[in-house]
Amino acid sequence: MSIYLRVTLLVTSVLTCAYIARKLRKSQIGIMDTVFWIGVSVLLVVLSIFPQIAEWGAQLFGFIAPVNFIFLMVDFLLLIRCFLLTIRVSQLEDKLRNLVEELAIRENRRKND
C-alpha cells in the first residue's frame, strides 16, 4: 500500500472522528450512528497504521492490490449501513402511518360527539 494512501486514510479517519464527535456533542446524531462511524474510522486508522492487515486480506480473498480490498471492504460496510437504514425508515413509516390513522380516528370521534 502506498504511503499516499496510508496518509490519506489516516487523515480522513481522524477528521471523520472529530466531525462525528462534534455532531454527537451538539446532539445532532444518535449514539448508534456514532458508534458505527467511529468504528469505521478506527478500522481505517488501524489499516493505515498496519498495512500488513490489508495485504493479508487481499491475499486471502485473491485481490491483486490491497487498496482494492480496502475499497471493497468499505463498500460492503456502507452497503450494510444502507440496508440497516432502510429497515429503520420502513419501521418509522409504519409508525407514522399508524399515528396518522389514530389521529384521524380521534378527530372523527370528536366531530361525532
A tleap script that builds the chain and sets N, CA, C and O, in Angstrom:
source leaprc.protein.ff14SB
mol = sequence {
  NMET SER ILE TYR LEU ARG VAL THR LEU LEU
  VAL THR SER VAL LEU THR CYS ALA TYR ILE
  ALA ARG LYS LEU ARG LYS SER GLN ILE GLY
  ILE MET ASP THR VAL PHE TRP ILE GLY VAL
  SER VAL LEU LEU VAL VAL LEU SER ILE PHE
  PRO GLN ILE ALA GLU TRP GLY ALA GLN LEU
  PHE GLY PHE ILE ALA PRO VAL ASN PHE ILE
  PHE LEU MET VAL ASP PHE LEU LEU LEU ILE
  ARG CYS PHE LEU LEU THR ILE ARG VAL SER
  GLN LEU GLU ASP LYS LEU ARG ASN LEU VAL
  GLU GLU LEU ALA ILE ARG GLU ASN ARG ARG
  LYS ASN CASP
}
set mol.1.N position { 0.857 -1.166 0.000 }
set mol.1.CA position { 0.000 0.000 0.000 }
set mol.1.C position { 0.905 1.231 0.000 }
set mol.1.O position { 1.876 1.296 0.754 }
set mol.2.N position { 0.584 2.193 -0.841 }
set mol.2.CA position { 1.435 3.372 -0.969 }
set mol.2.C position { 1.331 4.257 0.265 }
set mol.2.O position { 0.337 4.225 0.991 }
set mol.3.N position { 2.357 5.033 0.483 }
set mol.3.CA position { 2.374 5.952 1.625 }
set mol.3.C position { 1.299 7.023 1.461 }
set mol.3.O position { 0.727 7.491 2.445 }
set mol.4.N position { 1.026 7.408 0.212 }
set mol.4.CA position { -0.016 8.403 -0.050 }
set mol.4.C position { -1.380 7.892 0.418 }
set mol.4.O position { -2.130 8.624 1.065 }
set mol.5.N position { -1.699 6.649 0.094 }
set mol.5.CA position { -2.977 6.071 0.521 }
set mol.5.C position { -3.029 5.951 2.040 }
set mol.5.O position { -4.064 6.225 2.647 }
set mol.6.N position { -1.931 5.547 2.651 }
set mol.6.CA position { -1.894 5.395 4.102 }
set mol.6.C position { -2.135 6.728 4.798 }
set mol.6.O position { -2.899 6.804 5.760 }
set mol.7.N position { -1.479 7.784 4.307 }
set mol.7.CA position { -1.657 9.115 4.905 }
set mol.7.C position { -3.081 9.610 4.672 }
set mol.7.O position { -3.694 10.189 5.568 }
set mol.8.N position { -3.604 9.385 3.476 }
set mol.8.CA position { -4.972 9.800 3.169 }
set mol.8.C position { -5.974 9.094 4.086 }
set mol.8.O position { -6.885 9.730 4.617 }
set mol.9.N position { -5.811 7.796 4.269 }
set mol.9.CA position { -6.692 7.048 5.168 }
set mol.9.C position { -6.604 7.581 6.589 }
set mol.9.O position { -7.625 7.763 7.253 }
set mol.10.N position { -5.409 7.826 7.049 }
set mol.10.CA position { -5.210 8.295 8.416 }
set mol.10.C position { -5.838 9.668 8.633 }
set mol.10.O position { -6.577 9.866 9.598 }
set mol.11.N position { -5.551 10.609 7.752 }
set mol.11.CA position { -6.079 11.970 7.890 }
set mol.11.C position { -7.597 11.980 7.779 }
set mol.11.O position { -8.276 12.626 8.577 }
set mol.12.N position { -8.129 11.271 6.799 }
set mol.12.CA position { -9.576 11.221 6.609 }
set mol.12.C position { -10.273 10.586 7.810 }
set mol.12.O position { -11.331 11.053 8.230 }
set mol.13.N position { -9.700 9.547 8.354 }
set mol.13.CA position { -10.295 8.869 9.501 }
set mol.13.C position { -10.290 9.750 10.740 }
set mol.13.O position { -11.277 9.794 11.475 }
set mol.14.N position { -9.207 10.438 10.973 }
set mol.14.CA position { -9.122 11.327 12.140 }
set mol.14.C position { -10.099 12.484 11.989 }
set mol.14.O position { -10.772 12.851 12.952 }
set mol.15.N position { -10.186 13.061 10.803 }
set mol.15.CA position { -11.146 14.149 10.569 }
set mol.15.C position { -12.584 13.666 10.724 }
set mol.15.O position { -13.430 14.389 11.250 }
set mol.16.N position { -12.861 12.452 10.270 }
set mol.16.CA position { -14.206 11.890 10.426 }
set mol.16.C position { -14.537 11.696 11.899 }
set mol.16.O position { -15.644 12.012 12.333 }
set mol.17.N position { -13.593 11.182 12.663 }
set mol.17.CA position { -13.820 11.006 14.108 }
set mol.17.C position { -14.114 12.342 14.779 }
set mol.17.O position { -15.033 12.445 15.592 }
set mol.18.N position { -13.337 13.360 14.440 }
set mol.18.CA position { -13.544 14.683 15.037 }
set mol.18.C position { -14.913 15.250 14.653 }
set mol.18.O position { -15.610 15.819 15.493 }
set mol.19.N position { -15.289 15.096 13.403 }
set mol.19.CA position { -16.580 15.606 12.935 }
set mol.19.C position { -17.745 14.892 13.627 }
set mol.19.O position { -18.705 15.533 14.055 }
set mol.20.N position { -17.655 13.580 13.733 }
set mol.20.CA position { -18.713 12.802 14.383 }
set mol.20.C position { -18.797 13.164 15.865 }
set mol.20.O position { -19.894 13.293 16.408 }
set mol.21.N position { -17.649 13.328 16.519 }
set mol.21.CA position { -17.646 13.707 17.936 }
set mol.21.C position { -18.305 15.078 18.124 }
set mol.21.O position { -19.042 15.284 19.089 }
set mol.22.N position { -18.044 16.002 17.218 }
set mol.22.CA position { -18.675 17.327 17.298 }
set mol.22.C position { -20.189 17.236 17.118 }
set mol.22.O position { -20.946 17.892 17.833 }
set mol.23.N position { -20.620 16.427 16.167 }
set mol.23.CA position { -22.060 16.249 15.952 }
set mol.23.C position { -22.726 15.588 17.156 }
set mol.23.O position { -23.861 15.920 17.495 }
set mol.24.N position { -22.027 14.654 17.804 }
set mol.24.CA position { -22.572 13.996 18.989 }
set mol.24.C position { -22.708 14.990 20.134 }
set mol.24.O position { -23.721 14.995 20.833 }
set mol.25.N position { -21.704 15.826 20.328 }
set mol.25.CA position { -21.776 16.835 21.393 }
set mol.25.C position { -22.933 17.799 21.180 }
set mol.25.O position { -23.531 18.267 22.149 }
set mol.26.N position { -23.256 18.101 19.934 }
set mol.26.CA position { -24.368 19.010 19.627 }
set mol.26.C position { -25.705 18.275 19.556 }
set mol.26.O position { -26.729 18.878 19.237 }
set mol.27.N position { -25.698 16.988 19.849 }
set mol.27.CA position { -26.904 16.141 19.814 }
set mol.27.C position { -27.559 16.138 18.439 }
set mol.27.O position { -28.785 16.154 18.330 }
set mol.28.N position { -26.753 16.118 17.405 }
set mol.28.CA position { -27.269 16.085 16.038 }
set mol.28.C position { -27.176 14.700 15.416 }
set mol.28.O position { -27.558 14.508 14.262 }
set mol.29.N position { -26.672 13.737 16.174 }
set mol.29.CA position { -26.534 12.377 15.662 }
set mol.29.C position { -26.765 11.420 16.824 }
set mol.29.O position { -26.418 11.719 17.967 }
set mol.30.N position { -27.350 10.276 16.523 }
set mol.30.CA position { -27.654 9.294 17.557 }
set mol.30.C position { -26.425 8.505 17.980 }
set mol.30.O position { -25.404 8.485 17.293 }
set mol.31.N position { -26.551 7.863 19.118 }
set mol.31.CA position { -25.443 7.094 19.674 }
set mol.31.C position { -25.068 5.929 18.761 }
set mol.31.O position { -23.886 5.706 18.499 }
set mol.32.N position { -26.056 5.188 18.277 }
set mol.32.CA position { -25.758 4.034 17.428 }
set mol.32.C position { -25.089 4.462 16.118 }
set mol.32.O position { -24.190 3.778 15.629 }
set mol.33.N position { -25.520 5.574 15.560 }
set mol.33.CA position { -24.878 6.082 14.348 }
set mol.33.C position { -23.437 6.480 14.639 }
set mol.33.O position { -22.541 6.238 13.831 }
set mol.34.N position { -23.226 7.087 15.790 }
set mol.34.CA position { -21.881 7.486 16.192 }
set mol.34.C position { -20.976 6.275 16.348 }
set mol.34.O position { -19.824 6.290 15.914 }
set mol.35.N position { -21.498 5.232 16.967 }
set mol.35.CA position { -20.704 4.015 17.166 }
set mol.35.C position { -20.273 3.441 15.814 }
set mol.35.O position { -19.123 3.036 15.649 }
set mol.36.N position { -21.186 3.408 14.859 }
set mol.36.CA position { -20.851 2.879 13.535 }
set mol.36.C position { -19.737 3.691 12.882 }
set mol.36.O position { -18.739 3.128 12.432 }
set mol.37.N position { -19.902 5.011 12.828 }
set mol.37.CA position { -18.936 5.843 12.121 }
set mol.37.C position { -17.594 5.894 12.830 }
set mol.37.O position { -16.553 5.906 12.173 }
set mol.38.N position { -17.594 5.925 14.148 }
set mol.38.CA position { -16.325 5.889 14.877 }
set mol.38.C position { -15.643 4.538 14.646 }
set mol.38.O position { -14.424 4.470 14.490 }
set mol.39.N position { -16.437 3.466 14.628 }
set mol.39.CA position { -15.871 2.137 14.361 }
set mol.39.C position { -15.231 2.050 12.993 }
set mol.39.O position { -14.141 1.496 12.858 }
set mol.40.N position { -15.886 2.586 11.976 }
set mol.40.CA position { -15.317 2.588 10.623 }
set mol.40.C position { -14.040 3.424 10.594 }
set mol.40.O position { -13.053 3.036 9.968 }
set mol.41.N position { -14.062 4.563 11.267 }
set mol.41.CA position { -12.875 5.412 11.298 }
set mol.41.C position { -11.707 4.725 11.988 }
set mol.41.O position { -10.574 4.788 11.510 }
set mol.42.N position { -11.981 4.070 13.107 }
set mol.42.CA position { -10.924 3.353 13.831 }
set mol.42.C position { -10.378 2.216 12.958 }
set mol.42.O position { -9.168 1.989 12.922 }
set mol.43.N position { -11.251 1.515 12.269 }
set mol.43.CA position { -10.811 0.450 11.376 }
set mol.43.C position { -9.870 0.985 10.292 }
set mol.43.O position { -8.853 0.362 9.986 }
set mol.44.N position { -10.210 2.126 9.720 }
set mol.44.CA position { -9.354 2.711 8.684 }
set mol.44.C position { -8.032 3.222 9.260 }
set mol.44.O position { -6.998 3.163 8.595 }
set mol.45.N position { -8.070 3.723 10.497 }
set mol.45.CA position { -6.822 4.135 11.142 }
set mol.45.C position { -5.917 2.920 11.334 }
set mol.45.O position { -4.719 2.980 11.060 }
set mol.46.N position { -6.498 1.822 11.807 }
set mol.46.CA position { -5.719 0.600 12.007 }
set mol.46.C position { -5.129 0.122 10.683 }
set mol.46.O position { -3.966 -0.280 10.634 }
set mol.47.N position { -5.916 0.162 9.613 }
set mol.47.CA position { -5.414 -0.269 8.307 }
set mol.47.C position { -4.325 0.661 7.772 }
set mol.47.O position { -3.423 0.215 7.062 }
set mol.48.N position { -4.403 1.934 8.104 }
set mol.48.CA position { -3.368 2.853 7.628 }
set mol.48.C position { -2.080 2.701 8.435 }
set mol.48.O position { -0.988 2.903 7.903 }
set mol.49.N position { -2.201 2.351 9.701 }
set mol.49.CA position { -1.002 2.168 10.532 }
set mol.49.C position { -0.368 0.801 10.288 }
set mol.49.O position { 0.856 0.673 10.258 }
set mol.50.N position { -1.206 -0.214 10.114 }
set mol.50.CA position { -0.727 -1.577 9.885 }
set mol.50.C position { -1.186 -2.069 8.510 }
set mol.50.O position { -2.161 -2.817 8.428 }
set mol.51.N position { -0.516 -1.674 7.442 }
set mol.51.CA position { -0.958 -2.061 6.094 }
set mol.51.C position { -0.830 -3.563 5.832 }
set mol.51.O position { -1.367 -4.067 4.846 }
set mol.52.N position { -0.126 -4.271 6.702 }
set mol.52.CA position { 0.016 -5.708 6.526 }
set mol.52.C position { -1.345 -6.407 6.627 }
set mol.52.O position { -1.564 -7.447 6.006 }
set mol.53.N position { -2.250 -5.829 7.411 }
set mol.53.CA position { -3.593 -6.410 7.547 }
set mol.53.C position { -4.307 -6.373 6.194 }
set mol.53.O position { -4.918 -7.358 5.781 }
set mol.54.N position { -4.224 -5.234 5.511 }
set mol.54.CA position { -4.861 -5.110 4.196 }
set mol.54.C position { -4.186 -6.033 3.176 }
set mol.54.O position { -4.853 -6.623 2.326 }
set mol.55.N position { -2.872 -6.150 3.269 }
set mol.55.CA position { -2.160 -7.038 2.356 }
set mol.55.C position { -2.561 -8.492 2.599 }
set mol.55.O position { -2.758 -9.254 1.652 }
set mol.56.N position { -2.679 -8.870 3.859 }
set mol.56.CA position { -3.105 -10.231 4.204 }
set mol.56.C position { -4.522 -10.498 3.701 }
set mol.56.O position { -4.789 -11.552 3.124 }
set mol.57.N position { -5.449 -9.526 3.923 }
set mol.57.CA position { -6.820 -9.690 3.443 }
set mol.57.C position { -6.894 -9.773 1.929 }
set mol.57.O position { -7.680 -10.546 1.381 }
set mol.58.N position { -6.071 -8.972 1.252 }
set mol.58.CA position { -6.045 -9.010 -0.214 }
set mol.58.C position { -5.565 -10.361 -0.711 }
set mol.58.O position { -6.124 -10.906 -1.663 }
set mol.59.N position { -4.546 -10.902 -0.085 }
set mol.59.CA position { -4.054 -12.223 -0.483 }
set mol.59.C position { -5.075 -13.306 -0.165 }
set mol.59.O position { -5.278 -14.230 -0.953 }
set mol.60.N position { -5.714 -13.187 0.992 }
set mol.60.CA position { -6.693 -14.187 1.408 }
set mol.60.C position { -7.860 -14.282 0.430 }
set mol.60.O position { -8.314 -15.377 0.100 }
set mol.61.N position { -8.342 -13.130 -0.031 }
set mol.61.CA position { -9.507 -13.116 -0.911 }
set mol.61.C position { -9.149 -12.997 -2.390 }
set mol.61.O position { -10.044 -12.914 -3.231 }
set mol.62.N position { -7.857 -12.987 -2.722 }
set mol.62.CA position { -7.430 -13.023 -4.112 }
set mol.62.C position { -7.420 -11.685 -4.828 }
set mol.62.O position { -7.541 -11.646 -6.053 }
set mol.63.N position { -7.280 -10.590 -4.100 }
set mol.63.CA position { -7.185 -9.276 -4.729 }
set mol.63.C position { -5.753 -9.043 -5.188 }
set mol.63.O position { -4.805 -9.527 -4.569 }
set mol.64.N position { -5.604 -8.304 -6.269 }
set mol.64.CA position { -4.268 -8.002 -6.785 }
set mol.64.C position { -3.591 -6.958 -5.906 }
set mol.64.O position { -2.402 -7.066 -5.608 }
set mol.65.N position { -4.359 -5.938 -5.488 }
set mol.65.CA position { -3.792 -4.849 -4.693 }
set mol.65.C position { -4.566 -4.697 -3.389 }
set mol.65.O position { -5.786 -4.860 -3.375 }
set mol.66.N position { -3.880 -4.388 -2.303 }
set mol.66.CA position { -4.551 -4.175 -1.019 }
set mol.66.C position { -5.564 -3.032 -1.050 }
set mol.66.O position { -6.564 -3.065 -0.333 }
set mol.67.N position { -5.306 -2.021 -1.881 }
set mol.67.CA position { -6.239 -0.902 -1.957 }
set mol.67.C position { -7.609 -1.365 -2.467 }
set mol.67.O position { -8.637 -0.844 -2.034 }
set mol.68.N position { -7.629 -2.323 -3.370 }
set mol.68.CA position { -8.902 -2.865 -3.853 }
set mol.68.C position { -9.649 -3.578 -2.732 }
set mol.68.O position { -10.874 -3.496 -2.645 }
set mol.69.N position { -8.918 -4.268 -1.888 }
set mol.69.CA position { -9.529 -4.927 -0.738 }
set mol.69.C position { -10.144 -3.900 0.209 }
set mol.69.O position { -11.255 -4.094 0.704 }
set mol.70.N position { -9.422 -2.807 0.461 }
set mol.70.CA position { -9.940 -1.759 1.351 }
set mol.70.C position { -11.190 -1.128 0.762 }
set mol.70.O position { -12.172 -0.927 1.477 }
set mol.71.N position { -11.174 -0.812 -0.528 }
set mol.71.CA position { -12.348 -0.215 -1.168 }
set mol.71.C position { -13.553 -1.149 -1.093 }
set mol.71.O position { -14.664 -0.709 -0.797 }
set mol.72.N position { -13.334 -2.432 -1.358 }
set mol.72.CA position { -14.436 -3.380 -1.298 }
set mol.72.C position { -14.967 -3.511 0.124 }
set mol.72.O position { -16.178 -3.589 0.332 }
set mol.73.N position { -14.065 -3.535 1.103 }
set mol.73.CA position { -14.482 -3.642 2.490 }
set mol.73.C position { -15.323 -2.424 2.903 }
set mol.73.O position { -16.355 -2.575 3.556 }
set mol.74.N position { -14.884 -1.237 2.527 }
set mol.74.CA position { -15.638 -0.024 2.848 }
set mol.74.C position { -16.980 -0.037 2.129 }
set mol.74.O position { -18.000 0.314 2.721 }
set mol.75.N position { -16.992 -0.433 0.870 }
set mol.75.CA position { -18.261 -0.527 0.140 }
set mol.75.C position { -19.212 -1.507 0.816 }
set mol.75.O position { -20.408 -1.237 0.926 }
set mol.76.N position { -18.691 -2.631 1.265 }
set mol.76.CA position { -19.516 -3.630 1.946 }
set mol.76.C position { -20.086 -3.072 3.253 }
set mol.76.O position { -21.263 -3.276 3.549 }
set mol.77.N position { -19.271 -2.376 4.029 }
set mol.77.CA position { -19.753 -1.774 5.275 }
set mol.77.C position { -20.836 -0.731 5.002 }
set mol.77.O position { -21.832 -0.663 5.722 }
set mol.78.N position { -20.641 0.073 3.969 }
set mol.78.CA position { -21.640 1.088 3.634 }
set mol.78.C position { -22.930 0.458 3.106 }
set mol.78.O position { -24.020 0.978 3.345 }
set mol.79.N position { -22.807 -0.646 2.399 }
set mol.79.CA position { -23.998 -1.361 1.930 }
set mol.79.C position { -24.791 -1.906 3.114 }
set mol.79.O position { -26.018 -1.814 3.137 }
set mol.80.N position { -24.102 -2.468 4.086 }
set mol.80.CA position { -24.776 -2.948 5.296 }
set mol.80.C position { -25.459 -1.788 6.010 }
set mol.80.O position { -26.601 -1.911 6.453 }
set mol.81.N position { -24.753 -0.659 6.122 }
set mol.81.CA position { -25.335 0.519 6.786 }
set mol.81.C position { -26.575 0.995 6.049 }
set mol.81.O position { -27.579 1.340 6.672 }
set mol.82.N position { -26.508 1.014 4.742 }
set mol.82.CA position { -27.660 1.425 3.933 }
set mol.82.C position { -28.840 0.490 4.163 }
set mol.82.O position { -29.977 0.948 4.281 }
set mol.83.N position { -28.589 -0.794 4.228 }
set mol.83.CA position { -29.655 -1.768 4.482 }
set mol.83.C position { -30.273 -1.545 5.857 }
set mol.83.O position { -31.496 -1.580 5.996 }
set mol.84.N position { -29.448 -1.318 6.869 }
set mol.84.CA position { -29.972 -1.074 8.217 }
set mol.84.C position { -30.786 0.218 8.272 }
set mol.84.O position { -31.799 0.288 8.968 }
set mol.85.N position { -30.348 1.229 7.544 }
set mol.85.CA position { -31.119 2.474 7.491 }
set mol.85.C position { -32.440 2.276 6.755 }
set mol.85.O position { -33.445 2.889 7.115 }
set mol.86.N position { -32.450 1.433 5.735 }
set mol.86.CA position { -33.695 1.130 5.028 }
set mol.86.C position { -34.689 0.462 5.970 }
set mol.86.O position { -35.880 0.773 5.943 }
set mol.87.N position { -34.206 -0.446 6.796 }
set mol.87.CA position { -35.073 -1.091 7.781 }
set mol.87.C position { -35.629 -0.049 8.742 }
set mol.87.O position { -36.821 -0.059 9.050 }
set mol.88.N position { -34.767 0.854 9.219 }
set mol.88.CA position { -35.212 1.878 10.165 }
set mol.88.C position { -36.253 2.798 9.530 }
set mol.88.O position { -37.244 3.143 10.173 }
set mol.89.N position { -36.041 3.195 8.286 }
set mol.89.CA position { -37.002 4.058 7.594 }
set mol.89.C position { -38.341 3.345 7.432 }
set mol.89.O position { -39.392 3.958 7.616 }
set mol.90.N position { -38.316 2.068 7.092 }
set mol.90.CA position { -39.564 1.302 6.942 }
set mol.90.C position { -40.319 1.236 8.256 }
set mol.90.O position { -41.541 1.386 8.279 }
set mol.91.N position { -39.607 1.013 9.347 }
set mol.91.CA position { -40.262 0.968 10.654 }
set mol.91.C position { -40.860 2.323 11.011 }
set mol.91.O position { -41.970 2.391 11.539 }
set mol.92.N position { -40.137 3.395 10.729 }
set mol.92.CA position { -40.654 4.726 11.022 }
set mol.92.C position { -41.857 5.067 10.145 }
set mol.92.O position { -42.786 5.730 10.606 }
set mol.93.N position { -41.851 4.628 8.902 }
set mol.93.CA position { -43.012 4.854 8.038 }
set mol.93.C position { -44.234 4.130 8.587 }
set mol.93.O position { -45.332 4.685 8.571 }
set mol.94.N position { -44.070 2.910 9.070 }
set mol.94.CA position { -45.180 2.177 9.673 }
set mol.94.C position { -45.704 2.889 10.910 }
set mol.94.O position { -46.916 3.007 11.093 }
set mol.95.N position { -44.804 3.364 11.757 }
set mol.95.CA position { -45.217 4.082 12.964 }
set mol.95.C position { -45.947 5.369 12.597 }
set mol.95.O position { -46.944 5.722 13.226 }
set mol.96.N position { -45.455 6.063 11.588 }
set mol.96.CA position { -46.095 7.304 11.157 }
set mol.96.C position { -47.488 7.029 10.600 }
set mol.96.O position { -48.433 7.759 10.898 }
set mol.97.N position { -47.617 5.979 9.795 }
set mol.97.CA position { -48.932 5.627 9.246 }
set mol.97.C position { -49.906 5.296 10.373 }
set mol.97.O position { -51.053 5.743 10.350 }
set mol.98.N position { -49.462 4.519 11.355 }
set mol.98.CA position { -50.320 4.171 12.490 }
set mol.98.C position { -50.705 5.412 13.282 }
set mol.98.O position { -51.849 5.534 13.722 }
set mol.99.N position { -49.768 6.330 13.469 }
set mol.99.CA position { -50.050 7.560 14.202 }
set mol.99.C position { -51.071 8.424 13.471 }
set mol.99.O position { -51.977 8.984 14.089 }
set mol.100.N position { -50.922 8.530 12.158 }
set mol.100.CA position { -51.870 9.319 11.364 }
set mol.100.C position { -53.255 8.685 11.408 }
set mol.100.O position { -54.256 9.392 11.525 }
set mol.101.N position { -53.321 7.365 11.316 }
set mol.101.CA position { -54.614 6.688 11.389 }
set mol.101.C position { -55.263 6.907 12.752 }
set mol.101.O position { -56.465 7.162 12.828 }
set mol.102.N position { -54.491 6.811 13.820 }
set mol.102.CA position { -55.021 7.030 15.170 }
set mol.102.C position { -55.502 8.467 15.340 }
set mol.102.O position { -56.544 8.705 15.951 }
set mol.103.N position { -54.762 9.409 14.812 }
set mol.103.CA position { -55.161 10.810 14.891 }
set mol.103.C position { -56.451 11.056 14.112 }
set mol.103.O position { -57.322 11.792 14.574 }
set mol.104.N position { -56.579 10.449 12.942 }
set mol.104.CA position { -57.795 10.611 12.149 }
set mol.104.C position { -58.997 10.015 12.873 }
set mol.104.O position { -60.084 10.593 12.840 }
set mol.105.N position { -58.819 8.872 13.523 }
set mol.105.CA position { -59.910 8.253 14.283 }
set mol.105.C position { -60.329 9.159 15.438 }
set mol.105.O position { -61.523 9.337 15.679 }
set mol.106.N position { -59.369 9.728 16.149 }
set mol.106.CA position { -59.686 10.615 17.278 }
set mol.106.C position { -60.407 11.869 16.810 }
set mol.106.O position { -61.365 12.306 17.448 }
set mol.107.N position { -59.958 12.453 15.704 }
set mol.107.CA position { -60.625 13.641 15.185 }
set mol.107.C position { -62.045 13.318 14.729 }
set mol.107.O position { -62.958 14.125 14.906 }
set mol.108.N position { -62.228 12.147 14.147 }
set mol.108.CA position { -63.555 11.734 13.709 }
set mol.108.C position { -64.475 11.553 14.903 }
set mol.108.O position { -65.648 11.922 14.837 }
set mol.109.N position { -63.964 10.992 15.999 }
set mol.109.CA position { -64.770 10.819 17.215 }
set mol.109.C position { -65.169 12.176 17.812 }
set mol.109.O position { -66.297 12.339 18.278 }
set mol.110.N position { -64.258 13.139 17.800 }
set mol.110.CA position { -64.577 14.474 18.337 }
set mol.110.C position { -65.667 15.148 17.517 }
set mol.110.O position { -66.551 15.802 18.069 }
set mol.111.N position { -65.604 14.989 16.211 }
set mol.111.CA position { -66.611 15.595 15.355 }
set mol.111.C position { -67.984 14.969 15.591 }
set mol.111.O position { -69.000 15.663 15.552 }
set mol.112.N position { -68.015 13.694 15.830 }
set mol.112.CA position { -69.279 12.985 16.023 }
set mol.112.C position { -69.854 13.208 17.417 }
set mol.112.O position { -71.057 13.038 17.616 }
set mol.113.N position { -69.025 13.583 18.382 }
set mol.113.CA position { -69.535 13.802 19.760 }
set mol.113.C position { -70.089 15.153 19.963 }
set mol.113.O position { -70.548 15.474 21.060 }
savepdb mol mol.pdb
quit
